Amino acid sequence: MLLKKLQKNFERAYNIAANFVNADSWREIILGRNTTEMINLVARGTAFQFRDGDNVVLTRLEHNSNYVPWYGISTQMAQIGKNIEEG
């Protein structure tokens, strides 16, 4: 009984979040503890799609928790793009 109630509340919360971001289903979204955790998940999950010569565009305005994962990916690529400040 308790497990069914927990599952119902879990799916309800996911449905609310899915509706908020206009997803077709709660199965299309992922919830995490915080933004930093989710940025790292996206960065690591998509890193294999980058190829040499691709650019990772970052600015000095990025929050450190957003900057670090993408900077890490850019340093693993053979050709690193220039900093905009460099001209």
PyMOL commands that set and color helices and strands:
alter all, ss='L'
color gray80, all
select helices_A, chain A and resi 2-20+26-28+35-49+64-76+84-86
alter helices_A, ss='H'
color red, helices_A
deselect
rebuild
show_as cartoon
